[in-house]
């Protein structure tokens, strides 16, 4: 008689292939993410508000809003075919972005000494990256869901870890490419390379997944939606007052996170014109990789709304800390020695802020799906959780340009006018948005949901 316990089912090959594809796609994206607004501003001569409009409102808006529709199309045409198209678009988009200064003046015939407007080709490159990225998201998440079966929680935990390993990989490679070849080379040699490797894995290794489960998820029969149903679904969820209220409140929380890739890079280059932004922002994925399991265990005992509120509080406090350099020192740009490095005084607080964003994200983000399932009408839980990215999409569409406008108002415009720079109001405004999100969530949970 064999009393040995049965072995736990292993994840199939397609599960690991999908995670490998996600690693390369995220490495490509995060290789350039820290320097996108800086590239648009410093290399292409755009204003901070225009740079953040293109990076936040256009690029991030596409990446986080379009999966509602692109996921439906991916189900219709198949994941492998969709991923192939997506990676071709992404690789082409990164290549276009990195070669703008070489190709665009020659195409339009502008004299070398004349200022060139790069808006049109930059929008083209960004749209290719954004649409391609919006296709990858539902394909990979769908593959993980289909192949993980009854171990979906562990499967998505691995998936989330892979995203951050890709982030660390991309930023690390980006740093060495940038210091040796310059910012445009990040797009040409780092991001394009990672995207092409992802395309090769899709073409030669990836296999269309099969459903491991019985087709029932969260008590509902899973079936493919048509594009029309996906569009109608947007209006269905937006007619629900509770969901709209939650959407607005959560978008305030994500507004703070959006500034990590819009306002923060510009601010870091203000306090240090040669700031290695990608190294500062490594604090985010390193925190997630190192502490995700610990924080997940900690918040598991809390209700979803408590976890989200406390996560928003951590991020808010982290942002508010950036007022201290101006208050404690007359010149927040002066350098202090730490571990043999000379770092701007304000840069030390920014590292803490970025780490706090990662902590707040780990506390809040995983519980959003659980909370949406709780507030959704009976029988429509799957529909509502499918639109969980809408708060982040709204935050990027609105918050991208606002980050650049705040930088112009509080930093670049005073500099041009020869006036002293005071960044305290800027950080208080951002922290105030975070505080409003906490208050809104508390009111919502006590009044709207319980009613």
C-alpha positions in Angstrom: 0.0 0.0 0.0 1.4 3.4 -1.0 0.5 6.1 1.6 2.5 8.8 -0.2 0.7 12.0 -0.7 -0.2 12.7 -4.4 2.1 15.2 -6.0 0.8 18.7 -6.6 0.0 19.3 -10.3 2.7 21.1 -12.2 2.2 24.1 -14.3 2.2 23.2 -18.0 4.9 24.4 -20.4 2.7 27.0 -21.9 2.3 28.7 -18.5 6.1 29.1 -18.2 6.3 30.2 -21.8 3.7 32.9 -21.2 5.6 34.2 -18.2 8.9 34.2 -20.2 7.1 36.3 -22.9 5.9 38.7 -20.2 9.4 39.0 -18.8 10.8 40.2 -22.1 7.9 42.5 -22.9 8.2 44.2 -19.4 12.0 44.4 -19.8 11.5 46.2 -23.1 8.9 48.6 -21.5 10.7 49.4 -18.3 14.1 49.8 -20.1 12.7 53.0 -21.5 9.9 53.9 -19.1 12.2 55.9 -16.7 13.5 58.0 -19.5 10.5 58.5 -21.9 9.5 61.9 -20.6 13.2 62.9 -20.3 13.8 61.8 -23.9 10.8 63.8 -25.2 11.8 66.9 -23.2 15.6 66.9 -23.4 16.4 65.2 -26.7 13.3 66.2 -28.7 12.7 69.6 -27.2 9.1 69.2 -26.0 7.7 71.0 -23.1 7.2 69.0 -19.8 3.4 69.1 -20.2 3.6 67.8 -23.8 6.1 65.1 -22.8 3.9 63.9 -19.9 0.8 64.2 -22.1 2.3 61.8 -24.7 3.8 59.4 -22.1 1.0 59.4 -19.6 -2.3 60.3 -21.3 -1.5 58.7 -24.7 0.9 55.8 -24.0 -0.4 54.7 -20.6 -4.0 55.5 -21.5 -3.7 53.1 -24.4 -2.0 50.4 -22.4 -4.5 50.4 -19.6 -7.8 51.3 -21.4 -7.6 49.3 -24.6 -7.3 45.8 -23.0 -11.1 46.0 -22.5 -11.5 45.8 -26.2 -8.2 44.2 -27.3 -8.8 41.3 -24.9 -12.0 40.5 -26.7 -10.3 40.6 -30.1 -7.5 38.4 -28.8 -10.2 35.8 -27.8 -11.7 36.0 -31.2 -8.5 35.7 -33.3 -6.4 33.6 -30.9 -3.6 34.5 -28.5 -0.7 33.4 -30.6 -1.8 35.4 -33.6 -2.6 38.4 -31.5 0.8 38.2 -29.6 2.6 38.0 -33.0 1.0 41.2 -34.2 1.5 42.9 -30.8 5.3 42.2 -30.7 5.8 43.4 -34.3 4.0 46.6 -33.4 6.0 47.0 -30.1 9.4 46.4 -31.8 8.6 48.8 -34.6 7.4 51.4 -32.2 10.6 51.3 -30.1 12.7 51.4 -33.3 10.8 54.4 -34.5 11.2 56.2 -31.2 14.9 55.6 -31.0 15.6 56.8 -34.5 13.5 60.0 -34.6 16.5 62.4 -34.6 18.1 60.4 -37.4 15.2 59.9 -39.7 12.6 62.7 -39.2 14.7 65.7 -40.2 15.8 63.9 -43.3 12.3 62.9 -44.2 10.8 66.4 -43.9 13.9 68.1 -45.4 14.4 70.5 -42.5 17.8 72.3 -42.4 20.1 71.0 -39.6 20.0 74.3 -37.7 16.2 74.6 -37.8 14.2 73.4 -34.8 12.3 70.2 -35.7 8.9 69.3 -34.4 9.0 65.6 -33.5 5.4 65.4 -32.3 4.0 63.5 -35.3 6.5 60.7 -35.4 6.7 60.5 -31.6 2.9 60.0 -31.5 3.2 57.3 -34.2 5.9 55.4 -32.2 3.9 55.8 -28.9 0.7 54.6 -30.5 2.4 51.5 -31.8 3.9 50.7 -28.4 0.6 51.4 -26.6 -1.7 49.4 -28.8 0.8 46.5 -28.9 1.2 46.6 -25.1 -2.6 46.6 -24.7 -2.8 43.4 -26.7 -0.1 41.6 -24.8 -1.7 42.2 -21.4 -4.9 40.2 -21.9 -3.2 37.5 -23.9 -0.6 36.7 -21.2 -3.1 37.1 -18.3 -5.5 34.9 -20.2 -2.9 32.2 -20.8 -2.0 32.2 -17.1 -5.6 31.9 -16.1 -6.3 29.1 -18.5 -3.2 27.1 -17.7 -3.1 27.6 -13.9 -6.4 25.8 -13.4 -7.1 25.4 -9.7 -3.8 27.0 -8.7 -4.7 30.4 -10.2 -3.7 32.4 -7.1 -0.2 30.9 -7.1 -0.1 31.3 -10.9 -0.8 35.0 -10.8 1.6 35.4 -7.9 4.4 34.0 -10.1 3.1 36.2 -13.0 3.3 39.3 -10.8 6.8 38.4 -9.7 7.9 37.9 -13.3 6.7 41.4 -14.2 9.0 42.9 -11.6 11.9 40.7 -12.5 11.5 42.0 -16.1 11.4 45.5 -14.7 14.7 45.0 -12.9 16.3 43.4 -15.9 15.1 46.2 -18.3 16.3 49.0 -16.0 19.6 47.4 -15.4 20.4 46.9 -19.1 19.0 50.4 -19.8 21.5 52.0 -17.4 24.6 50.5 -19.1 23.2 51.2 -22.6 22.4 54.8 -21.7 25.7 55.7 -20.1 27.7 54.3 -23.0 25.5 55.2 -26.0 23.0 57.8 -24.9 19.2 57.9 -24.2 18.0 57.2 -27.8 20.0 53.9 -27.7 17.7 52.7 -24.9 14.9 52.4 -27.4 17.0 51.1 -30.3 19.3 48.6 -28.6 17.6 47.6 -25.3 13.8 47.9 -25.8 13.8 46.8 -29.4 16.0 43.8 -28.6 13.9 42.6 -25.8 10.7 43.0 -27.9 12.3 40.9 -30.7 13.3 38.2 -28.3 9.7 38.1 -27.1 8.5 37.8 -30.7 10.9 34.9 -31.3 9.5 33.1 -28.2 5.9 33.7 -29.4 6.7 32.4 -32.9 8.7 29.3 -32.1 7.8 28.2 -28.5 4.4 29.6 -27.5 1.4 27.3 -28.0 -2.2 28.3 -27.8 -3.4 27.3 -24.3 -6.3 25.0 -23.6 -8.7 25.4 -20.7 -7.6 23.4 -17.7 -10.6 24.2 -15.6 -14.2 23.2 -16.4 -15.0 26.6 -17.8 -16.5 27.9 -14.6 -14.8 30.8 -12.8 -16.1 32.4 -9.6 -19.3 30.5 -10.0 -20.0 31.7 -13.5 -19.7 30.0 -16.9 -16.8 31.5 -18.8 -17.4 32.2 -22.4 -15.9 34.5 -25.1 -17.4 38.0 -25.4 -18.0 39.7 -28.7 -16.6 43.1 -29.4 -20.1 44.6 -29.1 -20.6 43.0 -25.7 -17.3 44.5 -24.5 -18.4 47.9 -25.6 -21.8 47.5 -24.1 -20.2 46.3 -20.9 -18.4 49.6 -20.4 -21.8 51.4 -20.3 -23.3 48.7 -18.0 -20.6 49.2 -15.3 -20.6 53.0 -15.8 -24.4 53.1 -15.1 -23.6 51.7 -11.6 -23.2 54.6 -9.2 -21.2 52.6 -6.7 -18.8 51.5 -9.3 -18.4 55.0 -10.7 -17.7 56.4 -7.2 -15.2 53.7 -6.6 -13.6 54.3 -10.0 -13.1 58.0 -9.2 -11.7 57.4 -5.7 -9.3 54.7 -6.9 -8.2 56.9 -9.8 -7.0 59.4 -7.1 -4.9 56.6 -5.6 -3.4 55.7 -9.0 -2.8 59.4 -9.8 0.1 59.3 -7.3 1.6 56.2 -8.9 1.3 57.7 -12.4 3.6 60.5 -11.3 6.4 58.0 -10.8 6.9 57.9 -14.6 5.8 61.5 -15.4 6.6 64.1 -12.7 9.3 62.1 -10.8 11.8 61.7 -13.7 11.5 65.4 -14.5 12.0 66.3 -10.8 15.0 64.0 -10.5 16.7 65.7 -13.5 15.9 69.1 -11.8 17.8 68.2 -8.6 20.5 66.4 -10.6 20.9 67.1 -14.4 22.6 63.7 -14.7 20.4 61.7 -12.4 20.4 58.0 -13.2 16.6 57.8 -13.0 16.4 54.1 -13.8 18.5 53.4 -10.7 16.3 55.5 -8.4 13.2 53.7 -9.7 14.8 50.3 -9.2 13.6 50.8 -5.6 10.0 50.0 -6.8 10.5 46.5 -8.3 13.2 45.5 -5.8 10.7 46.2 -3.0 8.0 44.2 -4.7 10.3 41.2 -5.4 11.7 41.2 -1.9 8.6 41.9 0.2 5.5 40.9 -1.8 4.9 37.6 0.0 5.5 39.2 3.4 3.0 42.0 2.8 0.5 39.7 1.2 0.5 37.6 4.3 0.2 40.7 6.5 -2.8 42.2 4.7 -4.6 38.9 4.2 -6.1 39.3 7.7 -7.6 42.7 6.8 -10.7 43.6 4.9 -10.1 44.6 1.3 -11.1 48.3 1.9 -8.8 48.5 5.0 -5.9 47.2 3.0 -6.6 49.6 0.1 -6.9 52.6 2.5 -3.7 51.8 4.3 -1.9 51.3 1.0 -3.1 54.7 -0.1 -1.9 56.1 3.2 1.6 54.7 2.8 1.9 56.2 -0.7 0.5 59.5 0.5 3.0 59.8 3.4 5.8 58.8 1.0 4.9 61.6 -1.4 4.5 64.1 1.4 8.0 63.4 2.6 9.3 65.3 -0.4 8.4 68.6 1.3 11.1 68.0 3.9 14.2 68.7 1.7 13.1 72.3 1.1 12.2 72.8 4.8 15.3 71.2 6.2 17.8 72.7 3.7 18.0 75.9 1.8 19.1 74.0 -1.3 17.6 70.5 -1.7 19.9 70.0 -4.8 23.1 70.0 -2.7 24.8 66.6 -2.4 25.3 64.5 0.6 27.7 61.6 1.0 26.2 58.1 1.5 27.9 54.8 1.0 30.7 56.6 -0.9 28.2 58.2 -3.3 27.3 61.9 -3.6 23.5 62.0 -3.8 21.3 65.1 -3.9 19.7 65.7 -0.5 16.2 65.6 -2.1 17.1 62.4 -3.9 17.3 60.5 -0.6 13.7 61.3 0.2 12.7 60.4 -3.4 14.1 56.9 -2.9 11.9 56.6 0.2 8.9 57.9 -1.8 9.5 55.3 -4.6 9.8 52.5 -2.1 6.6 53.7 -0.4 4.8 53.5 -3.8 5.8 49.9 -4.1 4.6 49.1 -0.6 1.3 50.8 -1.1 0.8 49.1 -4.4 1.4 45.7 -2.8 -1.1 46.4 -0.1 -3.8 47.9 -2.3 -3.6 46.5 -5.9 -4.3 42.8 -5.2 -7.3 43.6 -3.1 -9.1 45.7 -5.8 -10.3 42.6 -7.6 -11.7 41.2 -4.4 -13.4 44.5 -3.5 -14.9 44.9 -7.0 -16.4 41.4 -6.7 -18.0 42.4 -3.4 -19.7 45.6 -4.7 -20.8 44.2 -8.1 -24.4 43.2 -8.5 -25.2 39.6 -8.0 -24.3 37.6 -11.2 -22.2 40.4 -12.7 -19.0 39.9 -10.6 -17.0 38.8 -13.7 -18.1 41.7 -15.7 -17.1 44.3 -13.1 -13.7 42.7 -12.2 -13.0 42.7 -15.9 -12.9 46.5 -15.7 -10.5 46.7 -12.8 -8.0 48.7 -14.8 -10.4 51.5 -15.5 -9.2 53.5 -12.4 -5.6 53.3 -13.6 -6.6 54.2 -17.1 -8.5 57.3 -15.9 -5.5 58.3 -13.6 -3.1 58.1 -16.5 -5.3 60.0 -19.0 -5.8 62.8 -16.5 -2.7 62.6 -14.4 -0.1 62.4 -17.1 -0.3 65.9 -18.4 -1.1 67.3 -14.9 2.2 66.1 -13.7 4.0 68.0 -16.4 1.9 71.1 -15.8 2.8 71.1 -12.1 6.5 70.7 -13.0 6.2 73.7 -15.3 4.3 75.9 -12.8 6.4 75.2 -9.8 9.9 74.5 -11.3 10.6 75.3 -14.9 8.6 78.6 -15.2 10.2 80.1 -12.0 13.6 79.0 -13.2 13.1 80.8 -16.6 11.9 83.9 -14.8 14.9 83.9 -12.4 12.7 83.4 -9.4 13.3 81.0 -6.5 11.9 77.5 -6.8 9.5 76.2 -4.1 8.4 72.6 -4.7 6.5 72.3 -1.4 3.1 73.2 -2.8 3.6 70.7 -5.6 4.1 67.8 -3.3 1.4 68.9 -0.9 -1.1 68.9 -3.8 -0.1 65.3 -4.8 -0.3 64.2 -1.2 -3.7 65.9 -0.9 -5.0 63.8 -3.8 -3.8 60.7 -1.9 -5.6 61.9 1.2 -8.8 62.5 -0.7 -8.6 59.0 -2.0 -8.4 57.6 1.6 -11.3 59.8 2.7 -13.4 58.8 -0.3 -12.8 55.1 0.3 -13.7 55.4 3.9 -16.9 57.3 3.1 -17.7 54.9 0.3 -17.3 51.8 2.5 -19.3 53.2 5.4 -22.2 54.8 3.5 -22.5 53.6 -0.1 -21.5 50.0 0.1 -23.2 49.2 3.4 -26.4 51.0 2.3 
